[in-house]
């Protein structure tokens, strides 16, 4: 199994690096691509570009700010970079806990490189007093997170083994989701960070206890962070039940803003999640293949997502077949309806499917922001991330070399 997953990671990263370093641009399709994904609200699929609310834009920004510094191997440097960018972009948000990061064993045998594979922080809005629990998405350059969280979907775990509560026994989550929840639940900020030494579990309970009146707590994230946003909110509610704190549940107002999330569990789990967490807003672009994973019916349409201009073939097709086999017969399903984020197929170098997929996994959501804020995320997060990913013998590249990221 580990060999299969390692192959997947190598294909994904290798294809993107090769395309970034060595291929020439291909002509853009003449017409904008229009697509649909099961679970996308029909009313959101057509019509003019939506006007996104300040809260929607804020949660997008928080989700991408969490990625800042993911290319560093020093946890303190990662936390410093996130904190600095948050202060620059959203000065009305005060970090009250974290950032807390997890650093696994070295990425490769004999290597000293230990990239962080999880990050969470909690911030408080000066004006409203609302809390945001921000969960970082996959660290693109961390093989550990790809291998043991994103792609660990063949085996499933009863939610009751992740967190005790009233869940039905057939509510199952992927092994990767169970691992990701356990990892983040026990995170503790390092010395010098807000809430140092206090676990996420204890901090969340403490924030609710200390709140005067209603406690608004908003979970948000992009990609793996988007998957975890509703799951961690569910974990909190079930945890409060387990410790018999109905008084805290009664004063808690939970909200979820999830972006570009793959599926976490099967249909029974999704139904249970919806029954417990009512304010879930899940956003996905119909051209982003990540939210199609790992639902078999949605994955069946992946190969044609960018046709006719871009086709799935070669190594990418082999990767796709591996992924479908991992999810076959597992019954993965997304929770609730989806809010569609508009996008179109764009010009990419080499016309590679995976490069287009990488674009569609980020750009539509950044398109929810104003042009100025969009450019800040690209220059402060995506460009440095791209510069950290290079091949010997090839020059470093910038995002602008690969895509047209105009407003």
Buried (B, 14 or more C-beta within 10 A) or exposed (E): EEEEBBBBBBBBBEBBBBBBBEBEEBEBBEEEBEBEBEBBEEEBBEEEEEEBEEBBBBBBBBBBBBBBBBBBBEBBBBBBBBBBBBEEBBEEBBBBBBBBBBBBEBBEEEEEEBBBBBBBBBBBBEEEEBBBBBBBBBBBBBBBBBBBBBBBBBEBBBBBEBBEBEBBEBBBBBBBBBBBBEBBBEBBBBEEBBBEEBBBBEBBBEBBEEBEEEBBBBBBBBBBBBBBBBBBBBBBBBBBBEEEBEEBEEEBEBBBBBBBBBBBBBBBBBBBBBEBBEEBBBBBBBBBBBBBBBBBEBBEBBBEBBBEBBBBEEBBEEBBEBBBEBBEEBBBBBBBBBBBBBBBBBBBBBBBBBBBBBBBBBBBBBBBBEEEBBBBBBEBBBBBBBEBBBBEEEEBBBBBEBBEBEE
